[in-house]
Amino acid sequence: MKDNAKKSVKIIPLGGLEQIGMNITAIEYDDTIVVIDCGLAFPEDEMLGIDLVIPDVTYLKENADKVKGLVVTHGHEDHIGAIPYIENEINMPIYCTKLTMGLIENKLKEHNNLNNVKRKVVKHGQIINLGCLRIEFIRTNHSIVDAAALAIYTPEGIIIHTGDFKVDFTPVFGEAIDLPRFGELGKKGVLALMADSTNAERPGYTQSEKTVGKTFDNLFADNREHRIIIATFASNVDRVQQIINSAYKYGRKVVVEGRSMVNIIKTATELGYISIPDNTLIEIEQIKNYPDEQIVLITTGSQGENMAALSRIAASIHNRITIKPGDVVIFSSNPIPGNEKAVFKVINELEMKGAHVIFQDTHVSGHACQEELKLMYALTKPKYAIPVHGEYRHLKRHAELAVEMGVKKENVKILSTGDVLEIGENTFKVTDKVVAQGIMVDGLGVGDVGNIVLRDRQHLSQNGLMIVVVTLEQGSNQVLAGPDIVSRGFVYVRESETLMDECREVVQAAIEFCQDKGITDWGKIKSTIRDSLGDFLWKKTKRNPMILPIISEV
């Protein structure tokens, strides 16, 4: 950029659009980049064997000298999960509120990275200076405590990023969202609003988290005779607090099961965000010392995840807990889109074992519905609207809502991941695109599984594998042994001996064809074997297994 050219602010989403999860956005002005959030996404069905997906931060690495810090809105996985991986690539100081920092530090400890990363805890209402940008943390409500929106003061104007938010006037812990501050910023003049779109399709208001507490009280009163098992998100600290309140009120002991749940509750308790009455929490080994009607089990697995505690209990592979007829299992969450099948599978397994499953009315969302989004627009009166956090349908509905609230149609942009949006008093256009697709993590391998490997995995999973082994004599290329054929995931060999014999003949013919033509190049021999065997198998079985010819020379 020429020095005399007018500088503008760049907003670059590196994740979190067209999907739920992997939220990360860069705000850039001149020699300063501030990164907002750094989350992971969970793999889609076709990502076979992948554990999680983290953002591609090539752009940040190329501009590492400009990156002044990472500001985090709240402590959910889709906003903090990738931090340990990305901090290995670019060492950024982290700024966030107390509970969020506690959860991030747990992650950095697990990755042995805690001492390398600078960290600063910020209070709501505080402003920090990062390069030529100033960031103010504003209190909001969400399904985890200590959530914050960000007001980013740039030389071009104020940009507000809401983070994940809802308006809850009666939160379980802490204070209500700081609506007056949004109003004050609106009076000063807001250049752009980047607001949460997750519930943009839902009319009305999101209910207060407190309503769930009343429902739990009623359920505990109705099921005094039975053991109660409640599945919820590990990170929903307020939900856990309300379950503990009801358990204490009805004289029950609480057991927490699931690694992520245990970790988060430990951190939240140490930092003073959960208060647990004495002698309420017991270890899982102590369950046998109490009658069923005095036990509440809080567990992970409300989304039907394979290895989570509830799924293992439902499948009878949990080493300590077995479902008994009469157990009451409460799902205190809604299935995330795409998880419905897994959730209903777990519910069916629980019901078959005699449990009574309660699925309705024990969850409220942590995200703003349409009326709360309208309130945010009414208070901030932004010139430009940039919907964030959500699949395309959510972003589209949010964009329509912004126009309803008085933002000019040409001043609303639905961005794609990797877009570079230049924004100023009279500028509002996408001028560039940077590399930004997910990087897949499989076990300890980060980024070593790409689209080609995934395509092979899909091919193998759908069609199986055939290995053809041939030994040739050095020099003359005469066949000394084979062709031997090994099949995996294609057909059951013992019942398909005729087919295997025919395959051998086809390979034999392909090798003879190469010998007649004087072909000695192994690559050519292999591709001839692959093509002729592939054609034969397609005609015979209408299937396309992966064919791997292996030639050895003696």
Order of alpha helices (4+ residues) and beta strands (2+ residues): beta-beta-beta-beta-alpha-beta-alpha-alpha-beta-alpha-beta-beta-beta-beta-beta-alpha-beta-alpha-beta-alpha-beta-alpha-beta-alpha-beta-alpha-beta-alpha-beta-alpha-beta-beta-beta-beta-alpha-beta-beta-alpha-alpha-beta
